[in-house]
Amino acid sequence: MKEINLTTKISVYPIEECSEIEKKLINEAKRVALNAYAPYSKFKVGAAVLLENGQIVIGNNQENAAYPSGLCAERTAIFYANANFPDQKVEAIAIAACCNGEYTKEVVTPCGSCRQVLLEVENRFKKPFKILMYSHECVYVANSIRDLLPLSFGEEMLKSNV
């Protein structure tokens, strides 16, 4: 038997140690989280995407009584960015969540579907980008979605297994 060990590097910062643009991105994610449409879970998530041209695109989760018809904040923001700025590479995405008007004490990470979409964006532009995950206590920073999605499935799998 062979064993594979996977290592993930996540940096943990107090928000005060983030760069000014990272703070701005986090604040946008926090702001838009408050406006999320989450009448069922009451768990509101916001995402802010920094594009190569400096534009910040926002999105939040949108729930629907007919599960799973809603959409996560990360995919809302990424799909909007791709529709409106198709040639702009993503530099970073910030994610923040709140429940009952309070930001979460624990870091909220992207769900599996969002991780797969973020991987597609990295693959599309052939460039990793930062994922900033905010909590009331700290910010987790991953330098690529591959850090959150090891052994990922991408375009290369479709070509190598034919």
LOBA-463706 format. One record per residue: residue number from 1; residue in one letter; x, y, z of N, C-alpha, C in turn. Coordinates in pm, whole numbers, m for minus. Atoms other than C-alpha are relative to their C-alpha. Layout:
# LOBA-463706
[NUM,'a',[X,Y,Z],[X,Y,Z],[X,Y,Z]]
...
***
This chain:
# LOBA-463706
[1,'m',[84,m118,0],[0,0,0],[88,124,0]]
[2,'k',[m68,m128,7],[111,353,m78],[m88,103,70]]
[3,'e',[75,m105,m68],[8,657,124],[40,135,m56]]
[4,'i',[m25,m136,47],[m24,1014,4],[m38,95,112]]
[5,'n',[29,m103,m100],[m1,1299,252],[m18,133,m71]]
[6,'l',[29,m130,59],[m157,1627,150],[20,108,106]]
[7,'t',[m23,m111,m92],[m52,1955,307],[m65,124,m55]]
[8,'t',[64,m125,38],[m250,2275,299],[59,112,85]]
[9,'k',[m53,m115,m72],[m102,2611,390],[m105,110,1]]
[10,'i',[94,m109,m19],[m344,2867,529],[65,97,96]]
[11,'s',[m53,m103,m90],[m218,3192,677],[m115,56,81]]
[12,'v',[103,m54,m90],[m409,3331,974],[48,136,49]]
[13,'y',[m36,m137,m34],[m407,3707,1035],[m109,64,85]]
[14,'p',[102,m93,m50],[m578,3954,1259],[m29,97,m116]]
[15,'i',[36,m85,114],[m763,4186,1018],[92,121,m10]]
[16,'e',[m88,m118,0],[m529,4471,1119],[127,m24,m83]]
[17,'e',[m121,32,77],[m241,4288,943],[m26,m17,m149]]
[18,'c',[32,11,142],[m423,4265,611],[39,131,m70]]
[19,'s',[m30,m120,78],[m327,4505,333],[m126,86,m11]]
[20,'e',[115,m90,13],[m551,4804,266],[m102,m52,m101]]
[21,'i',[94,53,100],[m700,4644,m47],[m70,m124,54]]
[22,'e',[64,117,m61],[m764,4320,145],[m106,43,100]]
[23,'k',[99,m52,m95],[m939,4517,421],[m123,54,m74]]
[24,'k',[111,m54,78],[m1149,4695,159],[m86,m113,m55]]
[25,'l',[71,115,56],[m1243,4364,m2],[m81,m71,110]]
[26,'i',[70,62,m113],[m1334,4210,336],[m118,85,43]]
[27,'n',[110,m88,m41],[m1542,4514,429],[m115,m2,m100]]
[28,'e',[105,12,101],[m1731,4487,100],[m76,m132,18]]
[29,'a',[66,130,m23],[m1800,4117,167],[m88,6,124]]
[30,'k',[80,m15,m123],[m1920,4204,519],[m126,82,m28]]
[31,'r',[113,m89,30],[m2142,4484,388],[m107,m73,m79]]
[32,'v',[97,65,88],[m2307,4278,117],[m61,m124,67]]
[33,'a',[57,113,m74],[m2356,3982,354],[m128,42,70]]
[34,'l',[118,m49,m72],[m2603,4193,548],[m123,8,m90]]
[35,'n',[110,m12,96],[m2815,4226,231],[m40,m133,m64]]
[36,'a',[31,130,61],[m2824,3854,148],[m146,m36,23]]
[37,'y',[138,48,m13],[m3161,3692,91],[6,m142,56]]
[38,'a',[m11,129,m68],[m3160,3410,348],[m113,m17,102]]
[39,'p',[113,8,m94],[m3511,3388,497],[m16,m137,66]]
[40,'y',[19,135,m52],[m3485,3013,560],[112,m38,97]]
[41,'s',[m113,39,m86],[m3137,2952,703],[38,112,96]]
[42,'k',[m43,m118,m76],[m3086,3305,838],[153,14,2]]
[43,'f',[m146,m2,10],[m2720,3246,744],[36,79,m124]]
[44,'k',[m24,m92,110],[m2615,3540,529],[149,3,m33]]
[45,'v',[m139,3,46],[m2296,3526,322],[20,106,m107]]
[46,'g',[m36,m98,102],[m2127,3798,120],[136,m34,m59]]
[47,'a',[m128,21,67],[m1845,3777,m132],[35,124,m80]]
[48,'a',[m50,m113,80],[m1633,4046,m292],[121,m49,m79]]
[49,'v',[m104,47,91],[m1412,3972,m592],[78,119,m52]]
[50,'l',[m89,m103,55],[m1114,4190,m683],[51,m47,m135]]
[51,'l',[m46,33,135],[m1044,4192,m1056],[133,69,m29]]
[52,'e',[m132,m51,41],[m714,4264,m1229],[m2,151,m27]]
[53,'n',[10,m143,31],[m838,4611,m1335],[m34,85,122]]
[54,'g',[30,m72,m122],[m909,4706,m972],[m147,5,35]]
[55,'q',[145,5,m25],[m1287,4663,m1004],[m31,m102,109]]
[56,'i',[49,94,m101],[m1460,4501,m706],[m143,m36,m35]]
[57,'v',[132,53,33],[m1761,4284,m785],[m52,m73,124]]
[58,'i',[56,59,m121],[m1995,4174,m506],[m112,m97,m32]]
[59,'g',[112,92,10],[m2246,3898,m452],[m35,m51,138]]
[60,'n',[38,59,m127],[m2442,3739,m171],[m89,m121,m26]]
[61,'n',[80,119,21],[m2633,3419,m113],[m146,36,m20]]
[62,'q',[139,m20,37],[m2984,3397,m253],[m73,m133,19]]
[63,'e',[71,124,m29],[m3207,3131,m99],[m133,m6,m74]]
[64,'n',[127,23,67],[m3522,2982,m243],[m71,m113,73]]
[65,'a',[76,104,m67],[m3800,2775,m86],[12,m134,m72]]
[66,'a',[m19,122,78],[m3746,2523,m366],[149,m33,m3]]
[67,'y',[m142,40,m5],[m3408,2390,m254],[28,m95,m113]]
[68,'p',[m119,m83,m16],[m3153,2379,m421],[6,114,m101]]
[69,'s',[6,m104,102],[m3263,2663,m646],[75,128,35]]
[70,'g',[m75,m118,m39],[m3069,2925,m449],[144,m5,m52]]
[71,'l',[m139,m6,43],[m2709,3026,m507],[85,64,107]]
[72,'c',[m96,m51,m99],[m2408,3090,m286],[56,135,m42]]
[73,'a',[m56,m132,24],[m2245,3431,m253],[120,m4,m95]]
[74,'e',[m121,7,81],[m1916,3322,m409],[m33,m19,m148]]
[75,'r',[36,23,140],[m2077,3190,m726],[m78,117,m57]]
[76,'t',[72,m119,48],[m2310,3491,m750],[100,105,m46]]
[77,'a',[m101,m102,32],[m2007,3724,m746],[86,m42,m120]]
[78,'i',[m86,47,109],[m1788,3511,m976],[m74,m2,m132]]
[79,'f',[76,5,125],[m2061,3456,m1234],[m29,140,m52]]
[80,'y',[20,m139,41],[m2139,3829,m1236],[129,57,m61]]
[81,'a',[m129,m48,51],[m1768,3906,m1283],[28,m57,m138]]
[82,'n',[m25,62,130],[m1738,3657,m1569],[m93,52,m108]]
[83,'a',[97,m51,98],[m2052,3792,m1738],[31,143,m42]]
[84,'n',[m20,m142,27],[m1953,4158,m1713],[144,40,m30]]
[85,'f',[m142,m28,21],[m1572,4146,m1719],[70,m130,m43]]
[86,'p',[m46,133,37],[m1494,3826,m1913],[150,m15,m18]]
[87,'d',[m144,9,22],[m1130,3909,m1979],[83,41,120]]
[88,'q',[m71,m46,m119],[m1041,4028,m1629],[30,m118,93]]
[89,'k',[m41,105,m94],[m842,3789,m1411],[m43,39,141]]
[90,'v',[32,m20,m141],[m947,3746,m1050],[130,9,78]]
[91,'e',[m117,m17,m87],[m689,3872,m801],[m25,m58,139]]
[92,'a',[35,49,m133],[m873,3779,m480],[m150,m5,16]]
[93,'i',[140,2,m41],[m1207,3691,m328],[m4,0,152]]
[94,'a',[21,m4,m145],[m1319,3776,25],[m139,m52,30]]
[95,'i',[126,61,m39],[m1596,3588,203],[m25,34,147]]
[96,'a',[39,m30,m138],[m1783,3694,517],[m142,m49,21]]
[97,'a',[134,49,m29],[m2092,3558,689],[m50,57,132]]
[98,'c',[62,m45,m125],[m2336,3671,955],[m128,m76,24]]
[99,'c',[122,66,m40],[m2624,3523,1143],[m61,86,110]]
[100,'n',[68,m86,m98],[m2880,3729,1336],[72,133,18]]
[101,'g',[m65,m131,m4],[m2688,4047,1250],[140,1,56]]
[102,'e',[m136,10,m57],[m2358,3922,1402],[89,m76,m97]]
[103,'y',[m95,72,85],[m2055,3826,1197],[48,m125,74]]
[104,'t',[m34,129,m59],[m1946,3468,1253],[132,6,77]]
[105,'k',[m124,10,m79],[m1685,3389,1517],[96,m98,m64]]
[106,'e',[m81,97,72],[m1562,3100,1306],[11,41,m147]]
[107,'v',[m19,m28,142],[m1421,3137,957],[m97,m85,m82]]
[108,'v',[88,72,91],[m1665,3041,684],[76,m21,m131]]
[109,'t',[m72,34,123],[m1510,2861,388],[m99,m27,m112]]
[110,'p',[90,29,111],[m1654,2811,40],[m48,m146,4]]
[111,'c',[51,137,10],[m1876,2504,m7],[71,m72,m116]]
[112,'g',[m65,79,105],[m1766,2226,m240],[m31,50,m140]]
[113,'s',[36,m50,134],[m1959,2362,m540],[73,130,m31]]
[114,'c',[m71,m127,21],[m1807,2707,m493],[149,m23,m21]]
[115,'r',[m142,32,19],[m1460,2557,m461],[25,m46,m143]]
[116,'q',[m16,48,136],[m1508,2381,m793],[m9,115,m100]]
[117,'v',[13,m116,88],[m1621,2706,m959],[125,88,9]]
[118,'l',[m122,m80,m17],[m1323,2895,m812],[119,m67,m68]]
[119,'l',[m106,73,70],[m1092,2623,m945],[m10,23,m151]]
[120,'e',[19,m23,143],[m1242,2668,m1292],[52,139,m39]]
[121,'v',[m49,m136,28],[m1163,3042,m1273],[152,2,1]]
[122,'e',[m147,7,m2],[m803,2973,m1171],[53,m69,m125]]
[123,'n',[m44,73,119],[m768,2720,m1453],[m21,82,m126]]
[124,'r',[32,m81,119],[m934,2951,m1706],[105,106,m26]]
[125,'f',[m96,m109,16],[m692,3234,m1640],[144,m42,27]]
[126,'k',[m134,54,m28],[m397,3009,m1551],[73,82,105]]
[127,'k',[m56,m85,m105],[m343,3213,m1236],[m74,m23,131]]
[128,'p',[66,13,m130],[m411,3137,m871],[m34,137,57]]
[129,'f',[35,m125,m67],[m575,3402,m655],[m27,m28,147]]
[130,'k',[19,11,m144],[m614,3469,m284],[m147,m19,35]]
[131,'i',[132,17,m57],[m916,3349,m91],[10,49,144]]
[132,'l',[m1,m60,m133],[m976,3567,217],[m130,m39,69]]
[133,'m',[118,50,m72],[m1213,3405,468],[m4,69,136]]
[134,'y',[9,m86,m116],[m1325,3645,739],[m81,m64,114]]
[135,'s',[82,25,m118],[m1444,3582,1092],[20,118,94]]
[136,'h',[m12,m108,m99],[m1495,3815,1384],[136,m5,70]]
[137,'e',[m127,21,m71],[m1173,3670,1532],[124,22,m87]]
[138,'c',[m120,m3,85],[m936,3654,1232],[m38,m16,m147]]
[139,'v',[17,24,143],[m889,3614,858],[90,m116,m39]]
[140,'y',[m79,109,59],[m777,3290,694],[29,42,m144]]
[141,'v',[m38,m35,137],[m587,3344,369],[62,m123,m67]]
[142,'a',[m56,105,84],[m530,3073,108],[49,67,m128]]
[143,'n',[m56,m62,120],[m312,3160,m191],[m51,m61,m131]]
[144,'s',[60,64,117],[m500,2930,m427],[m115,m86,48]]
[145,'i',[111,88,m35],[m826,2739,m428],[49,m144,11]]
[146,'r',[m55,136,m11],[m612,2427,m470],[38,m34,144]]
[147,'d',[m27,24,m141],[m520,2473,m104],[m124,m49,72]]
[148,'l',[126,41,m61],[m888,2419,m20],[m65,m116,m74]]
[149,'l',[58,106,82],[m955,2160,m290],[111,m89,m55]]
[150,'p',[m106,88,49],[m669,1910,m304],[m59,m115,m81]]
[151,'l',[44,108,90],[m692,1630,m560],[m124,43,m78]]
[152,'s',[115,m59,69],[m925,1853,m757],[m22,m59,m138]]
[153,'f',[40,46,132],[m1108,1769,m1076],[m8,120,m93]]
[154,'g',[m1,m110,94],[m1034,1997,m1367],[10,m48,m143]]
[155,'e',[m7,30,144],[m999,2013,m1743],[106,m105,m32]]
[156,'e',[m108,95,27],[m674,1818,m1729],[m45,m145,22]]
[157,'m',[52,135,m24],[m866,1517,m1593],[m77,m51,m120]]
[158,'l',[78,40,117],[m1093,1513,m1895],[91,m41,m116]]
[159,'k',[m94,31,110],[m793,1505,m2130],[85,m122,30]]
[160,'s',[m93,109,m32],[m578,1254,m1942],[m69,m134,15]]
[161,'n',[70,126,m23],[m847,991,m1891],[m83,m44,m120]]
[162,'v',[76,35,120],[m976,964,m2248],[62,m121,m65]]
***
